[in-house]
Amino acid sequence: MFYDTYAYLCQQIGKSPSSVAQELGINKSNVTNWKNNGYTPRGDTLNRIAEYFNVSIDFLLRDGTPKAPATGGMAEAEAQSKISADDFTEQLMQSDISPDIVMIARAGKKMTADQAENLRKYAQYMFPEAFADDD
């Protein structure tokens, strides 16, 4: 669950999940939904959290709390627990996510970081209702 990883990262820097959310401009009710309802942020919110903790979005989206050595740091924890893009695509294919989303994930493996960022911006522009609960 996303919240477990988020809470773990907050703990690693000695801050509460609420205080980190406040720093990032995220509504407290969203954090409550992450914790109590198993929701996961999307889009810009997910990007801001990943940047704040200096981890990848893949790292944030994995189930369970990351297992990091006490002296290791987040980069080492991420390296130990990162799944490959192929494994991620395989997980998508086995889920109930639409085939179109799986196709986009496959294409994402071939994109540069700039292309992926442009695609994200385009999707947010074209489908604002799909990203409405990101903040």
N, CA, C and O atoms as CSV, one atom per row, in Angstrom:
chain,resi,resn,atom,element,x,y,z
A,1,MET,N,N,0.835,-1.174,0.000
A,1,MET,CA,C,0.000,0.000,0.000
A,1,MET,C,C,0.888,1.248,0.000
A,1,MET,O,O,1.888,1.318,0.714
A,2,PHE,N,N,0.502,2.217,-0.808
A,2,PHE,CA,C,1.287,3.435,-0.951
A,2,PHE,C,C,1.572,4.091,0.398
A,2,PHE,O,O,2.700,4.506,0.661
A,3,TYR,N,N,0.565,4.184,1.241
A,3,TYR,CA,C,0.737,4.915,2.501
A,3,TYR,C,C,1.861,4.308,3.351
A,3,TYR,O,O,2.593,5.043,4.014
A,4,ASP,N,N,2.003,2.997,3.340
A,4,ASP,CA,C,3.057,2.362,4.132
A,4,ASP,C,C,4.442,2.850,3.699
A,4,ASP,O,O,5.294,3.152,4.535
A,5,THR,N,N,4.651,2.920,2.404
A,5,THR,CA,C,5.936,3.400,1.891
A,5,THR,C,C,6.116,4.879,2.220
A,5,THR,O,O,7.194,5.302,2.635
A,6,TYR,N,N,5.058,5.656,2.033
A,6,TYR,CA,C,5.090,7.092,2.337
A,6,TYR,C,C,5.414,7.321,3.819
A,6,TYR,O,O,6.267,8.144,4.151
A,7,ALA,N,N,4.733,6.596,4.697
A,7,ALA,CA,C,4.968,6.755,6.139
A,7,ALA,C,C,6.395,6.340,6.512
A,7,ALA,O,O,7.034,6.963,7.360
A,8,TYR,N,N,6.879,5.285,5.867
A,8,TYR,CA,C,8.249,4.829,6.112
A,8,TYR,C,C,9.256,5.913,5.733
A,8,TYR,O,O,10.190,6.197,6.483
A,9,LEU,N,N,9.055,6.517,4.553
A,9,LEU,CA,C,9.970,7.566,4.100
A,9,LEU,C,C,9.928,8.768,5.039
A,9,LEU,O,O,10.964,9.361,5.337
A,10,CYS,N,N,8.747,9.125,5.499
A,10,CYS,CA,C,8.615,10.228,6.458
A,10,CYS,C,C,9.371,9.908,7.746
A,10,CYS,O,O,10.079,10.755,8.291
A,11,GLN,N,N,9.213,8.695,8.213
A,11,GLN,CA,C,9.897,8.259,9.438
A,11,GLN,C,C,11.416,8.356,9.268
A,11,GLN,O,O,12.124,8.750,10.195
A,12,GLN,N,N,11.908,7.999,8.090
A,12,GLN,CA,C,13.349,8.019,7.848
A,12,GLN,C,C,13.949,9.413,7.948
A,12,GLN,O,O,15.138,9.559,8.233
A,13,ILE,N,N,13.137,10.437,7.715
A,13,ILE,CA,C,13.650,11.798,7.816
A,13,ILE,C,C,13.158,12.489,9.090
A,13,ILE,O,O,13.381,13.685,9.278
A,14,GLY,N,N,12.492,11.735,9.956
A,14,GLY,CA,C,12.068,12.270,11.245
A,14,GLY,C,C,10.911,13.249,11.180
A,14,GLY,O,O,10.812,14.157,12.006
A,15,LYS,N,N,10.029,13.067,10.191
A,15,LYS,CA,C,8.865,13.944,10.063
A,15,LYS,C,C,7.595,13.114,10.009
A,15,LYS,O,O,7.617,11.943,9.632
A,16,SER,N,N,6.487,13.737,10.392
A,16,SER,CA,C,5.204,13.045,10.322
A,16,SER,C,C,4.669,13.117,8.893
A,16,SER,O,O,5.003,14.041,8.151
A,17,PRO,N,N,3.839,12.146,8.505
A,17,PRO,CA,C,3.226,12.195,7.179
A,17,PRO,C,C,2.436,13.492,6.948
A,17,PRO,O,O,2.433,14.027,5.839
A,18,SER,N,N,1.781,13.985,7.973
A,18,SER,CA,C,1.006,15.225,7.831
A,18,SER,C,C,1.901,16.428,7.583
A,18,SER,O,O,1.580,17.295,6.770
A,19,SER,N,N,3.027,16.476,8.290
A,19,SER,CA,C,3.907,17.637,8.114
A,19,SER,C,C,4.560,17.633,6.730
A,19,SER,O,O,4.739,18.693,6.130
A,20,VAL,N,N,4.913,16.462,6.225
A,20,VAL,CA,C,5.481,16.393,4.870
A,20,VAL,C,C,4.420,16.813,3.853
A,20,VAL,O,O,4.711,17.560,2.918
A,21,ALA,N,N,3.191,16.330,4.040
A,21,ALA,CA,C,2.111,16.710,3.132
A,21,ALA,C,C,1.912,18.223,3.134
A,21,ALA,O,O,1.724,18.834,2.082
A,22,GLN,N,N,1.953,18.812,4.304
A,22,GLN,CA,C,1.789,20.261,4.406
A,22,GLN,C,C,2.910,20.981,3.651
A,22,GLN,O,O,2.655,21.950,2.936
A,23,GLU,N,N,4.147,20.510,3.808
A,23,GLU,CA,C,5.280,21.112,3.092
A,23,GLU,C,C,5.087,21.034,1.577
A,23,GLU,O,O,5.492,21.932,0.838
A,24,LEU,N,N,4.468,19.954,1.133
A,24,LEU,CA,C,4.275,19.735,-0.294
A,24,LEU,C,C,2.979,20.355,-0.818
A,24,LEU,O,O,2.704,20.294,-2.016
A,25,GLY,N,N,2.191,20.944,0.064
A,25,GLY,CA,C,0.931,21.552,-0.357
A,25,GLY,C,C,-0.155,20.543,-0.654
A,25,GLY,O,O,-1.027,20.787,-1.487
A,26,ILE,N,N,-0.103,19.402,0.030
A,26,ILE,CA,C,-1.085,18.340,-0.168
A,26,ILE,C,C,-2.102,18.415,0.961
A,26,ILE,O,O,-1.738,18.546,2.129
A,27,ASN,N,N,-3.369,18.331,0.608
A,27,ASN,CA,C,-4.454,18.403,1.574
A,27,ASN,C,C,-4.384,17.225,2.555
A,27,ASN,O,O,-4.138,16.087,2.158
A,28,LYS,N,N,-4.604,17.520,3.836
A,28,LYS,CA,C,-4.550,16.487,4.871
A,28,LYS,C,C,-5.567,15.370,4.619
A,28,LYS,O,O,-5.318,14.216,4.968
A,29,SER,N,N,-6.712,15.710,4.014
A,29,SER,CA,C,-7.720,14.683,3.738
A,29,SER,C,C,-7.197,13.654,2.727
A,29,SER,O,O,-7.603,12.492,2.758
A,30,ASN,N,N,-6.307,14.077,1.841
A,30,ASN,CA,C,-5.715,13.114,0.904
A,30,ASN,C,C,-4.854,12.102,1.635
A,30,ASN,O,O,-4.895,10.910,1.330
A,31,VAL,N,N,-4.065,12.576,2.607
A,31,VAL,CA,C,-3.223,11.665,3.389
A,31,VAL,C,C,-4.105,10.682,4.146
A,31,VAL,O,O,-3.783,9.498,4.240
A,32,THR,N,N,-5.213,11.169,4.684
A,32,THR,CA,C,-6.159,10.299,5.387
A,32,THR,C,C,-6.714,9.239,4.443
A,32,THR,O,O,-6.855,8.079,4.829
A,33,ASN,N,N,-7.030,9.630,3.208
A,33,ASN,CA,C,-7.520,8.651,2.233
A,33,ASN,C,C,-6.452,7.637,1.859
A,33,ASN,O,O,-6.759,6.464,1.648
A,34,TRP,N,N,-5.204,8.073,1.775
A,34,TRP,CA,C,-4.120,7.125,1.503
A,34,TRP,C,C,-4.051,6.085,2.610
A,34,TRP,O,O,-3.913,4.889,2.356
A,35,LYS,N,N,-4.150,6.566,3.840
A,35,LYS,CA,C,-3.998,5.685,5.001
A,35,LYS,C,C,-5.220,4.795,5.211
A,35,LYS,O,O,-5.085,3.579,5.350
A,36,ASN,N,N,-6.399,5.386,5.233
A,36,ASN,CA,C,-7.601,4.644,5.617
A,36,ASN,C,C,-8.296,3.918,4.482
A,36,ASN,O,O,-8.952,2.900,4.704
A,37,ASN,N,N,-8.158,4.429,3.269
A,37,ASN,CA,C,-8.896,3.854,2.142
A,37,ASN,C,C,-8.002,3.211,1.089
A,37,ASN,O,O,-8.491,2.691,0.087
A,38,GLY,N,N,-6.681,3.248,1.319
A,38,GLY,CA,C,-5.764,2.605,0.392
A,38,GLY,C,C,-5.586,3.348,-0.920
A,38,GLY,O,O,-5.099,2.773,-1.893
A,39,TYR,N,N,-5.976,4.625,-0.963
A,39,TYR,CA,C,-5.818,5.408,-2.182
A,39,TYR,C,C,-4.344,5.666,-2.469
A,39,TYR,O,O,-3.502,5.623,-1.573
A,40,THR,N,N,-4.058,5.931,-3.722
A,40,THR,CA,C,-2.707,6.262,-4.164
A,40,THR,C,C,-2.772,7.566,-4.949
A,40,THR,O,O,-3.618,7.713,-5.832
A,41,PRO,N,N,-1.892,8.515,-4.640
A,41,PRO,CA,C,-1.898,9.762,-5.419
A,41,PRO,C,C,-1.448,9.496,-6.849
A,41,PRO,O,O,-0.814,8.483,-7.146
A,42,ARG,N,N,-1.794,10.437,-7.728
A,42,ARG,CA,C,-1.396,10.299,-9.129
A,42,ARG,C,C,-0.740,11.582,-9.599
A,42,ARG,O,O,-0.675,12.574,-8.874
A,43,GLY,N,N,-0.259,11.538,-10.819
A,43,GLY,CA,C,0.226,12.720,-11.507
A,43,GLY,C,C,1.221,13.557,-10.749
A,43,GLY,O,O,2.217,13.057,-10.226
A,44,ASP,N,N,0.934,14.847,-10.697
A,44,ASP,CA,C,1.850,15.820,-10.118
A,44,ASP,C,C,2.124,15.543,-8.643
A,44,ASP,O,O,3.248,15.725,-8.176
A,45,THR,N,N,1.105,15.106,-7.909
A,45,THR,CA,C,1.301,14.814,-6.484
A,45,THR,C,C,2.323,13.712,-6.299
A,45,THR,O,O,3.215,13.818,-5.457
A,46,LEU,N,N,2.197,12.665,-7.073
A,46,LEU,CA,C,3.147,11.553,-6.991
A,46,LEU,C,C,4.548,12.014,-7.369
A,46,LEU,O,O,5.526,11.619,-6.736
A,47,ASN,N,N,4.646,12.845,-8.393
A,47,ASN,CA,C,5.947,13.385,-8.790
A,47,ASN,C,C,6.574,14.225,-7.677
A,47,ASN,O,O,7.768,14.103,-7.402
A,48,ARG,N,N,5.769,15.077,-7.037
A,48,ARG,CA,C,6.294,15.925,-5.959
A,48,ARG,C,C,6.799,15.080,-4.795
A,48,ARG,O,O,7.843,15.382,-4.217
A,49,ILE,N,N,6.072,14.034,-4.452
A,49,ILE,CA,C,6.489,13.164,-3.348
A,49,ILE,C,C,7.793,12.453,-3.710
A,49,ILE,O,O,8.707,12.382,-2.888
A,50,ALA,N,N,7.886,11.928,-4.928
A,50,ALA,CA,C,9.101,11.241,-5.366
A,50,ALA,C,C,10.297,12.191,-5.331
A,50,ALA,O,O,11.376,11.816,-4.873
A,51,GLU,N,N,10.108,13.409,-5.812
A,51,GLU,CA,C,11.195,14.391,-5.807
A,51,GLU,C,C,11.583,14.774,-4.376
A,51,GLU,O,O,12.767,14.916,-4.073
A,52,TYR,N,N,10.608,14.938,-3.514
A,52,TYR,CA,C,10.866,15.321,-2.132
A,52,TYR,C,C,11.774,14.300,-1.437
A,52,TYR,O,O,12.719,14.664,-0.736
A,53,PHE,N,N,11.466,13.016,-1.647
A,53,PHE,CA,C,12.236,11.953,-0.991
A,53,PHE,C,C,13.401,11.460,-1.848
A,53,PHE,O,O,14.176,10.610,-1.410
A,54,ASN,N,N,13.529,11.987,-3.064
A,54,ASN,CA,C,14.591,11.587,-3.975
A,54,ASN,C,C,14.541,10.084,-4.277
A,54,ASN,O,O,15.552,9.383,-4.221
A,55,VAL,N,N,13.338,9.620,-4.597
A,55,VAL,CA,C,13.130,8.231,-5.001
A,55,VAL,C,C,12.313,8.229,-6.280
A,55,VAL,O,O,11.746,9.255,-6.657
A,56,SER,N,N,12.249,7.092,-6.947
A,56,SER,CA,C,11.468,7.000,-8.179
A,56,SER,C,C,9.997,6.769,-7.852
A,56,SER,O,O,9.643,6.383,-6.739
A,57,ILE,N,N,9.163,7.012,-8.836
A,57,ILE,CA,C,7.735,6.739,-8.678
A,57,ILE,C,C,7.518,5.235,-8.521
A,57,ILE,O,O,6.662,4.809,-7.746
A,58,ASP,N,N,8.283,4.435,-9.246
A,58,ASP,CA,C,8.182,2.978,-9.089
A,58,ASP,C,C,8.397,2.580,-7.635
A,58,ASP,O,O,7.691,1.719,-7.109
A,59,PHE,N,N,9.361,3.201,-6.998
A,59,PHE,CA,C,9.652,2.895,-5.602
A,59,PHE,C,C,8.437,3.203,-4.725
A,59,PHE,O,O,8.110,2.438,-3.818
A,60,LEU,N,N,7.778,4.317,-5.000
A,60,LEU,CA,C,6.617,4.706,-4.197
A,60,LEU,C,C,5.423,3.781,-4.412
A,60,LEU,O,O,4.617,3.594,-3.501
A,61,LEU,N,N,5.301,3.210,-5.584
A,61,LEU,CA,C,4.107,2.448,-5.924
A,61,LEU,C,C,4.156,0.970,-5.570
A,61,LEU,O,O,3.142,0.276,-5.653
A,62,ARG,N,N,5.311,0.491,-5.181
A,62,ARG,CA,C,5.392,-0.919,-4.797
A,62,ARG,C,C,4.602,-1.173,-3.532
A,62,ARG,O,O,4.452,-0.276,-2.702
A,63,ASP,N,N,4.094,-2.383,-3.373
A,63,ASP,CA,C,3.371,-2.746,-2.155
A,63,ASP,C,C,4.353,-3.028,-1.037
A,63,ASP,O,O,5.437,-3.567,-1.264
A,64,GLY,N,N,3.967,-2.662,0.160
A,64,GLY,CA,C,4.755,-2.973,1.343
A,64,GLY,C,C,5.762,-1.901,1.681
A,64,GLY,O,O,6.044,-1.008,0.882
A,65,THR,N,N,6.296,-2.007,2.877
A,65,THR,CA,C,7.288,-1.057,3.353
A,65,THR,C,C,8.659,-1.466,2.869
A,65,THR,O,O,9.029,-2.633,3.000
A,66,PRO,N,N,9.430,-0.541,2.310
A,66,PRO,CA,C,10.771,-0.895,1.837
A,66,PRO,C,C,11.657,-1.342,2.979
A,66,PRO,O,O,11.573,-0.824,4.092
A,67,LYS,N,N,12.485,-2.286,2.695
A,67,LYS,CA,C,13.428,-2.780,3.699
A,67,LYS,C,C,14.787,-2.174,3.406
A,67,LYS,O,O,15.449,-2.552,2.440
A,68,ALA,N,N,15.201,-1.236,4.239
A,68,ALA,CA,C,16.474,-0.564,4.020
A,68,ALA,C,C,17.375,-0.759,5.227
A,68,ALA,O,O,16.890,-0.753,6.358
A,69,PRO,N,N,18.660,-0.928,5.019
A,69,PRO,CA,C,19.573,-1.000,6.142
A,69,PRO,C,C,19.536,0.311,6.914
A,69,PRO,O,O,19.326,1.373,6.328
A,70,ALA,N,N,19.739,0.243,8.216
A,70,ALA,CA,C,19.644,1.433,9.057
A,70,ALA,C,C,20.600,2.526,8.603
A,70,ALA,O,O,20.304,3.709,8.768
A,71,THR,N,N,21.731,2.154,8.040
A,71,THR,CA,C,22.713,3.155,7.635
A,71,THR,C,C,22.729,3.369,6.128
A,71,THR,O,O,23.551,4.134,5.623
A,72,GLY,N,N,21.829,2.702,5.398
A,72,GLY,CA,C,21.916,2.678,3.946
A,72,GLY,C,C,21.496,3.918,3.214
A,72,GLY,O,O,22.187,4.319,2.277
A,73,GLY,N,N,20.418,4.545,3.576
A,73,GLY,CA,C,19.921,5.670,2.815
A,73,GLY,C,C,18.930,5.218,1.757
A,73,GLY,O,O,18.892,4.043,1.392
A,74,MET,N,N,18.134,6.151,1.270
A,74,MET,CA,C,17.054,5.811,0.367
A,74,MET,C,C,17.540,5.345,-1.001
A,74,MET,O,O,16.904,4.480,-1.604
A,75,ALA,N,N,18.621,5.876,-1.501
A,75,ALA,CA,C,19.103,5.445,-2.816
A,75,ALA,C,C,19.457,3.960,-2.790
A,75,ALA,O,O,19.146,3.223,-3.726
A,76,GLU,N,N,20.106,3.529,-1.714
A,76,GLU,CA,C,20.458,2.117,-1.589
A,76,GLU,C,C,19.210,1.258,-1.426
A,76,GLU,O,O,19.120,0.181,-2.014
A,77,ALA,N,N,18.255,1.722,-0.639
A,77,ALA,CA,C,17.011,0.980,-0.448
A,77,ALA,C,C,16.278,0.834,-1.776
A,77,ALA,O,O,15.742,-0.230,-2.083
A,78,GLU,N,N,16.258,1.904,-2.558
A,78,GLU,CA,C,15.587,1.846,-3.842
A,78,GLU,C,C,16.285,0.857,-4.770
A,78,GLU,O,O,15.622,0.074,-5.450
A,79,ALA,N,N,17.596,0.883,-4.803
A,79,ALA,CA,C,18.341,-0.025,-5.673
A,79,ALA,C,C,18.066,-1.478,-5.307
A,79,ALA,O,O,17.991,-2.336,-6.187
A,80,GLN,N,N,17.915,-1.758,-4.018
A,80,GLN,CA,C,17.674,-3.120,-3.580
A,80,GLN,C,C,16.266,-3.595,-3.910
A,80,GLN,O,O,16.035,-4.793,-4.075
A,81,SER,N,N,15.333,-2.666,-4.006
A,81,SER,CA,C,13.943,-3.069,-4.139
A,81,SER,C,C,13.309,-2.702,-5.470
A,81,SER,O,O,12.128,-2.982,-5.670
A,82,LYS,N,N,14.032,-2.098,-6.371
A,82,LYS,CA,C,13.473,-1.635,-7.644
A,82,LYS,C,C,13.079,-2.828,-8.513
A,82,LYS,O,O,13.815,-3.807,-8.635
A,83,ILE,N,N,11.904,-2.715,-9.106
A,83,ILE,CA,C,11.498,-3.743,-10.063
A,83,ILE,C,C,11.832,-3.233,-11.455
A,83,ILE,O,O,11.894,-2.026,-11.688
A,84,SER,N,N,12.041,-4.145,-12.356
A,84,SER,CA,C,12.389,-3.742,-13.718
A,84,SER,C,C,11.151,-3.230,-14.438
A,84,SER,O,O,10.022,-3.516,-14.039
A,85,ALA,N,N,11.372,-2.485,-15.482
A,85,ALA,CA,C,10.260,-1.986,-16.288
A,85,ALA,C,C,9.472,-3.150,-16.877
A,85,ALA,O,O,8.247,-3.082,-16.971
A,86,ASP,N,N,10.166,-4.224,-17.278
A,86,ASP,CA,C,9.478,-5.391,-17.823
A,86,ASP,C,C,8.587,-6.042,-16.766
A,86,ASP,O,O,7.458,-6.431,-17.063
A,87,ASP,N,N,9.093,-6.163,-15.524
A,87,ASP,CA,C,8.288,-6.734,-14.451
A,87,ASP,C,C,7.072,-5.876,-14.161
A,87,ASP,O,O,5.979,-6.395,-13.932
A,88,PHE,N,N,7.263,-4.541,-14.172
A,88,PHE,CA,C,6.158,-3.629,-13.932
A,88,PHE,C,C,5.090,-3.788,-15.015
A,88,PHE,O,O,3.899,-3.841,-14.708
A,89,THR,N,N,5.515,-3.864,-16.292
A,89,THR,CA,C,4.574,-4.039,-17.391
A,89,THR,C,C,3.845,-5.368,-17.249
A,89,THR,O,O,2.642,-5.451,-17.496
A,90,GLU,N,N,4.568,-6.398,-16.855
A,90,GLU,CA,C,3.945,-7.711,-16.655
A,90,GLU,C,C,2.887,-7.645,-15.558
A,90,GLU,O,O,1.814,-8.233,-15.694
A,91,GLN,N,N,3.186,-6.929,-14.467
A,91,GLN,CA,C,2.202,-6.765,-13.394
A,91,GLN,C,C,0.967,-6.031,-13.907
A,91,GLN,O,O,-0.158,-6.385,-13.553
A,92,LEU,N,N,1.169,-5.016,-14.733
A,92,LEU,CA,C,0.033,-4.294,-15.313
A,92,LEU,C,C,-0.822,-5.230,-16.161
A,92,LEU,O,O,-2.049,-5.202,-16.075
A,93,MET,N,N,-0.176,-6.055,-16.977
A,93,MET,CA,C,-0.902,-6.951,-17.869
A,93,MET,C,C,-1.739,-7.953,-17.090
A,93,MET,O,O,-2.791,-8.379,-17.567
A,94,GLN,N,N,-1.290,-8.336,-15.905
A,94,GLN,CA,C,-2.017,-9.316,-15.101
A,94,GLN,C,C,-3.086,-8.666,-14.232
A,94,GLN,O,O,-3.867,-9.365,-13.587
A,95,SER,N,N,-3.128,-7.354,-14.207
A,95,SER,CA,C,-4.121,-6.650,-13.395
A,95,SER,C,C,-5.356,-6.370,-14.234
A,95,SER,O,O,-5.447,-6.785,-15.390
A,96,ASP,N,N,-6.303,-5.663,-13.637
A,96,ASP,CA,C,-7.528,-5.325,-14.359
A,96,ASP,C,C,-7.437,-3.962,-15.043
A,96,ASP,O,O,-8.458,-3.361,-15.378
A,97,ILE,N,N,-6.221,-3.481,-15.247
A,97,ILE,CA,C,-6.010,-2.194,-15.912
A,97,ILE,C,C,-6.254,-2.359,-17.411
A,97,ILE,O,O,-5.963,-3.406,-17.990
A,98,SER,N,N,-6.784,-1.322,-18.017
A,98,SER,CA,C,-7.140,-1.388,-19.437
A,98,SER,C,C,-5.916,-1.687,-20.299
A,98,SER,O,O,-4.803,-1.273,-19.975
A,99,PRO,N,N,-6.131,-2.410,-21.401
A,99,PRO,CA,C,-5.033,-2.711,-22.328
A,99,PRO,C,C,-4.381,-1.450,-22.887
A,99,PRO,O,O,-3.192,-1.455,-23.205
A,100,ASP,N,N,-5.151,-0.372,-23.008
A,100,ASP,CA,C,-4.577,0.883,-23.498
A,100,ASP,C,C,-3.521,1.418,-22.539
A,100,ASP,O,O,-2.493,1.936,-22.973
A,101,ILE,N,N,-3.767,1.296,-21.257
A,101,ILE,CA,C,-2.800,1.764,-20.259
A,101,ILE,C,C,-1.553,0.892,-20.302
A,101,ILE,O,O,-0.438,1.399,-20.174
A,102,VAL,N,N,-1.728,-0.403,-20.479
A,102,VAL,CA,C,-0.576,-1.305,-20.608
A,102,VAL,C,C,0.246,-0.915,-21.834
A,102,VAL,O,O,1.476,-0.916,-21.782
A,103,MET,N,N,-0.433,-0.580,-22.943
A,103,MET,CA,C,0.264,-0.164,-24.158
A,103,MET,C,C,1.072,1.116,-23.899
A,103,MET,O,O,2.207,1.240,-24.360
A,104,ILE,N,N,0.487,2.059,-23.163
A,104,ILE,CA,C,1.193,3.296,-22.839
A,104,ILE,C,C,2.398,2.994,-21.947
A,104,ILE,O,O,3.459,3.593,-22.120
A,105,ALA,N,N,2.246,2.077,-21.001
A,105,ALA,CA,C,3.373,1.710,-20.136
A,105,ALA,C,C,4.510,1.100,-20.956
A,105,ALA,O,O,5.682,1.390,-20.715
A,106,ARG,N,N,4.161,0.264,-21.913
A,106,ARG,CA,C,5.196,-0.321,-22.790
A,106,ARG,C,C,5.904,0.765,-23.590
A,106,ARG,O,O,7.128,0.753,-23.716
A,107,ALA,N,N,5.137,1.695,-24.125
A,107,ALA,CA,C,5.733,2.794,-24.889
A,107,ALA,C,C,6.628,3.636,-23.993
A,107,ALA,O,O,7.659,4.143,-24.436
A,108,GLY,N,N,6.235,3.784,-22.739
A,108,GLY,CA,C,7.011,4.578,-21.793
A,108,GLY,C,C,8.418,4.056,-21.591
A,108,GLY,O,O,9.332,4.823,-21.288
A,109,LYS,N,N,8.598,2.756,-21.757
A,109,LYS,CA,C,9.935,2.174,-21.616
A,109,LYS,C,C,10.875,2.647,-22.718
A,109,LYS,O,O,12.095,2.611,-22.561
A,110,LYS,N,N,10.305,3.088,-23.827
A,110,LYS,CA,C,11.110,3.507,-24.971
A,110,LYS,C,C,11.291,5.017,-25.039
A,110,LYS,O,O,12.031,5.512,-25.889
A,111,MET,N,N,10.627,5.752,-24.158
A,111,MET,CA,C,10.664,7.216,-24.205
A,111,MET,C,C,11.837,7.780,-23.423
A,111,MET,O,O,12.335,7.179,-22.471
A,112,THR,N,N,12.256,8.952,-23.861
A,112,THR,CA,C,13.218,9.704,-23.059
A,112,THR,C,C,12.455,10.334,-21.897
A,112,THR,O,O,11.224,10.356,-21.899
A,113,ALA,N,N,13.178,10.843,-20.914
A,113,ALA,CA,C,12.532,11.499,-19.774
A,113,ALA,C,C,11.712,12.699,-20.242
A,113,ALA,O,O,10.620,12.941,-19.726
A,114,ASP,N,N,12.226,13.447,-21.210
A,114,ASP,CA,C,11.492,14.603,-21.735
A,114,ASP,C,C,10.207,14.175,-22.440
A,114,ASP,O,O,9.168,14.817,-22.281
A,115,GLN,N,N,10.272,13.107,-23.208
A,115,GLN,CA,C,9.075,12.627,-23.892
A,115,GLN,C,C,8.018,12.173,-22.885
A,115,GLN,O,O,6.833,12.460,-23.050
A,116,ALA,N,N,8.450,11.468,-21.850
A,116,ALA,CA,C,7.518,11.008,-20.821
A,116,ALA,C,C,6.876,12.189,-20.103
A,116,ALA,O,O,5.675,12.177,-19.835
A,117,GLU,N,N,7.667,13.199,-19.795
A,117,GLU,CA,C,7.137,14.406,-19.141
A,117,GLU,C,C,6.130,15.105,-20.049
A,117,GLU,O,O,5.086,15.554,-19.576
A,118,ASN,N,N,6.424,15.205,-21.330
A,118,ASN,CA,C,5.489,15.823,-22.276
A,118,ASN,C,C,4.192,15.024,-22.372
A,118,ASN,O,O,3.111,15.608,-22.452
A,119,LEU,N,N,4.287,13.705,-22.366
A,119,LEU,CA,C,3.095,12.866,-22.407
A,119,LEU,C,C,2.247,13.074,-21.154
A,119,LEU,O,O,1.023,13.173,-21.240
A,120,ARG,N,N,2.892,13.141,-20.000
A,120,ARG,CA,C,2.166,13.368,-18.750
A,120,ARG,C,C,1.438,14.706,-18.797
A,120,ARG,O,O,0.264,14.787,-18.435
A,121,LYS,N,N,2.127,15.760,-19.243
A,121,LYS,CA,C,1.509,17.091,-19.334
A,121,LYS,C,C,0.331,17.073,-20.308
A,121,LYS,O,O,-0.719,17.655,-20.035
A,122,TYR,N,N,0.513,16.406,-21.439
A,122,TYR,CA,C,-0.562,16.320,-22.426
A,122,TYR,C,C,-1.772,15.600,-21.837
A,122,TYR,O,O,-2.907,16.049,-21.996
A,123,ALA,N,N,-1.525,14.492,-21.165
A,123,ALA,CA,C,-2.634,13.739,-20.563
A,123,ALA,C,C,-3.362,14.580,-19.520
A,123,ALA,O,O,-4.591,14.556,-19.459
A,124,GLN,N,N,-2.627,15.317,-18.705
A,124,GLN,CA,C,-3.265,16.173,-17.709
A,124,GLN,C,C,-4.078,17.281,-18.370
A,124,GLN,O,O,-5.141,17.654,-17.873
A,125,TYR,N,N,-3.584,17.807,-19.487
A,125,TYR,CA,C,-4.287,18.862,-20.203
A,125,TYR,C,C,-5.555,18.318,-20.862
A,125,TYR,O,O,-6.615,18.938,-20.782
A,126,MET,N,N,-5.443,17.174,-21.504
A,126,MET,CA,C,-6.570,16.617,-22.248
A,126,MET,C,C,-7.622,15.970,-21.351
A,126,MET,O,O,-8.802,15.946,-21.701
A,127,PHE,N,N,-7.210,15.452,-20.214
A,127,PHE,CA,C,-8.119,14.719,-19.339
A,127,PHE,C,C,-8.037,15.228,-17.904
A,127,PHE,O,O,-7.691,14.468,-17.000
A,128,PRO,N,N,-8.349,16.499,-17.682
A,128,PRO,CA,C,-8.172,17.079,-16.351
A,128,PRO,C,C,-9.009,16.368,-15.283
A,128,PRO,O,O,-8.602,16.295,-14.124
A,129,GLU,N,N,-10.155,15.854,-15.665
A,129,GLU,CA,C,-10.999,15.165,-14.676
A,129,GLU,C,C,-10.328,13.906,-14.137
A,129,GLU,O,O,-10.578,13.515,-12.997
A,130,ALA,N,N,-9.495,13.279,-14.926
A,130,ALA,CA,C,-8.800,12.061,-14.481
A,130,ALA,C,C,-7.719,12.377,-13.470
A,130,ALA,O,O,-7.297,11.495,-12.722
A,131,PHE,N,N,-7.263,13.622,-13.432
A,131,PHE,CA,C,-6.197,14.035,-12.524
A,131,PHE,C,C,-6.711,14.934,-11.405
A,131,PHE,O,O,-5.920,15.474,-10.632
A,132,ALA,N,N,-8.009,15.097,-11.314
A,132,ALA,CA,C,-8.600,16.067,-10.382
A,132,ALA,C,C,-8.295,15.768,-8.930
A,132,ALA,O,O,-8.210,16.700,-8.129
A,133,ASP,N,N,-8.128,14.515,-8.556
A,133,ASP,CA,C,-7.899,14.183,-7.143
A,133,ASP,C,C,-6.415,14.068,-6.784
A,133,ASP,O,O,-6.073,13.491,-5.752
A,134,ASP,N,N,-5.540,14.608,-7.620
A,134,ASP,CA,C,-4.102,14.508,-7.364
A,134,ASP,C,C,-3.620,15.428,-6.263
A,134,ASP,O,O,-2.565,15.164,-5.687
A,135,ASP,N,N,-4.315,16.466,-5.948
A,135,ASP,CA,C,-3.858,17.401,-4.914
A,135,ASP,C,C,-4.589,17.217,-3.623
A,135,ASP,O,O,-4.320,17.928,-2.654
